[in-house]
Amino acid sequence: MNSAEAVLENIKSRRVIRNLTDQPVEREKLEKILEAGRWAPAGGNQRFVRFVASQDPETLRLLRIVSPGMLQYPQAMILLCHDAAMQSSFASKADDCVHAIDIGTAMQTMMLAAHALGLGSGPVTSFSQEAARVILNLPQNLHPKVIICLGYKGVGSQQPMRARKKVTWQSLTDWERF
Ligand SMILES: Cc1cc2nc3c(=O)[nH]c(=O)nc-3n(C[C@H](O)[C@H](O)[C@H](O)COP(=O)(O)O)c2cc1C
């Protein structure tokens, strides 16, 4: 497999993993994932996104309690926050969606890095932002947006999300014009 094929295969084979084992995540891998996030594209190269990483079992336990969408028991997590102080000094109203896109590019870049490192990952947006703020002692300018759960994939089936119809790139694409 050449490197282009390897990258494409990494993209295609990544799945959200919700059945994680209790095997700890190596700090070195977590740092590689954070570094990958740093290289995600960002609007205006302004970096409205901040990361908070944790491997602390008590922190993970508390976050899980306030996160209905967290079906897995992660061994590590990275919270992606929007830094509103930075954005207000840069963006006009027309740029309101930039931070959301920045969160998305960082999220997917990190999940692909995790997958390449042999880790399972899963994003969670269904959580109490206010409770996460208290648990993680976030300053007021940081708005928590998505938690990336991390760990090693367990054997057997995982809790599925709701069934969906088959999606192909063709079903998502129109050529030239609608
Ligand atoms: C913005 C966003 C929010 C999501 N929030 C959750 C969540 O709260 N809990 C969860 O288990 N999965 C969440 N997911 C994962 C999706 O359910 C998952 O990506 C989708 O079912 C497709 O599965 P796949 O990524 O394995 O192909 C989220 C994904 C995205 C992009």
The ligand as an SDF file (V2000), in Angstrom:
LIG
                    3D

 31 33  0  0  0  0  0  0  0  0999 V2000
  -20.9130   16.8340   15.5590 C   0  0  0  0  0  0  0  0  0  0  0  0
  -20.9980   15.3980   16.0020 C   0  0  0  0  0  0  0  0  0  0  0  0
  -21.5580   15.1050   17.2380 C   0  0  0  0  0  0  0  0  0  0  0  0
  -21.6170   13.7760   17.6990 C   0  0  0  0  0  0  0  0  0  0  0  0
  -22.0950   13.5250   18.9640 N   0  0  0  0  0  0  0  0  0  0  0  0
  -22.1010   12.2480   19.4140 C   0  0  0  0  0  0  0  0  0  0  0  0
  -22.5090   11.9580   20.7590 C   0  0  0  0  0  0  0  0  0  0  0  0
  -22.8730   12.8460   21.5520 O   0  0  0  0  0  0  0  0  0  0  0  0
  -22.4800   10.6560   21.1560 N   0  0  0  0  0  0  0  0  0  0  0  0
  -22.0680    9.6500   20.3180 C   0  0  0  0  0  0  0  0  0  0  0  0
  -22.0560    8.4930   20.7620 O   0  0  0  0  0  0  0  0  0  0  0  0
  -21.6790    9.8920   19.0460 N   0  0  0  0  0  0  0  0  0  0  0  0
  -21.6690   11.1620   18.5810 C   0  0  0  0  0  0  0  0  0  0  0  0
  -21.2440   11.4160   17.2940 N   0  0  0  0  0  0  0  0  0  0  0  0
  -20.7950   10.3180   16.4310 C   0  0  0  0  0  0  0  0  0  0  0  0
  -21.7780   10.0090   15.2950 C   0  0  0  0  0  0  0  0  0  0  0  0
  -22.9190    9.3750   15.8340 O   0  0  0  0  0  0  0  0  0  0  0  0
  -21.0630    9.1040   14.2690 C   0  0  0  0  0  0  0  0  0  0  0  0
  -19.9910    9.8220   13.6950 O   0  0  0  0  0  0  0  0  0  0  0  0
  -22.0030    8.6540   13.1740 C   0  0  0  0  0  0  0  0  0  0  0  0
  -22.9850    7.7840   13.7170 O   0  0  0  0  0  0  0  0  0  0  0  0
  -21.2720    7.9290   12.0640 C   0  0  0  0  0  0  0  0  0  0  0  0
  -20.5140    6.8660   12.5800 O   0  0  0  0  0  0  0  0  0  0  0  0
  -18.9840    6.6620   12.1170 P   0  0  0  0  0  0  0  0  0  0  0  0
  -18.2560    7.9370   12.4350 O   0  0  0  0  0  0  0  0  0  0  0  0
  -18.5030    5.4790   12.9060 O   0  0  0  0  0  0  0  0  0  0  0  0
  -19.0120    6.3740   10.6570 O   0  0  0  0  0  0  0  0  0  0  0  0
  -21.1570   12.7240   16.8510 C   0  0  0  0  0  0  0  0  0  0  0  0
  -20.5910   13.0370   15.6060 C   0  0  0  0  0  0  0  0  0  0  0  0
  -20.4950   14.3430   15.1990 C   0  0  0  0  0  0  0  0  0  0  0  0
  -19.8380   14.6590   13.8560 C   0  0  0  0  0  0  0  0  0  0  0  0
  1  2  1  0
  2  3  1  0
  2 30  2  0
  3  4  2  0
  4  5  1  0
  4 28  1  0
  5  6  2  0
  6  7  1  0
  6 13  1  0
  7  8  2  0
  7  9  1  0
  9 10  1  0
 10 11  2  0
 10 12  1  0
 12 13  2  0
 13 14  1  0
 14 15  1  0
 14 28  1  0
 15 16  1  0
 16 17  1  0
 16 18  1  0
 18 19  1  0
 18 20  1  0
 20 21  1  0
 20 22  1  0
 22 23  1  0
 23 24  1  0
 24 25  2  0
 24 26  1  0
 24 27  1  0
 28 29  2  0
 29 30  1  0
 30 31  1  0
M  END
$$$$
